[in-house]
Amino acid sequence: MRQLPAVLFVLHVMCVVCGAQVAHLELVPPRRLPVSWPRWSAYARTLYERGRDPARWWLIVESEMHENGAGENITTERAALLRDAFAYPRTYARVSLAALPGDAGFCARCDVPYCPRHWKNPPGPAGVCPRGHSR
């Protein structure tokens, strides 16, 4: 099995109730390709190649309230903030520092992520978690 260098960051945030994926984040270092590259369509690869600044980090986000398609260039500082925000153990206080819309499904009071199915009234800021906490 091929191991990925420690600088790569691929995270799947899973719902604590059902295990469904709530968010997918991928940080790609400068001059590297995304881990998911082999599965990308020719169109997505073209968008990436046109938009990628090879000297900068690249961020790919897919979640209930935010998706940035093939990704976007980000600074080294933003990449470090995201790595720190999603380091284990993941808590709402840390994840919220990433400033992603929807906070990757995390409930501020439960300190765990829920998928859209388990947030009542998702998507949006007015959701209620399975334990009755408002977003």
Buried (B, 14 or more C-beta within 10 A) or exposed (E): EEEEEEEEBBBEBBBBBEEBBBBBBBBBBBEBBBBBEEEBEEEBBEBBEEEBEEEBBBBBBBBBBBEEEBBBBBEEEBBEBBBEBBEEEBBBEBBBBBEBBBBBBBBBEBBBBBBBBBBEEBBEEEBBBBEEEEB
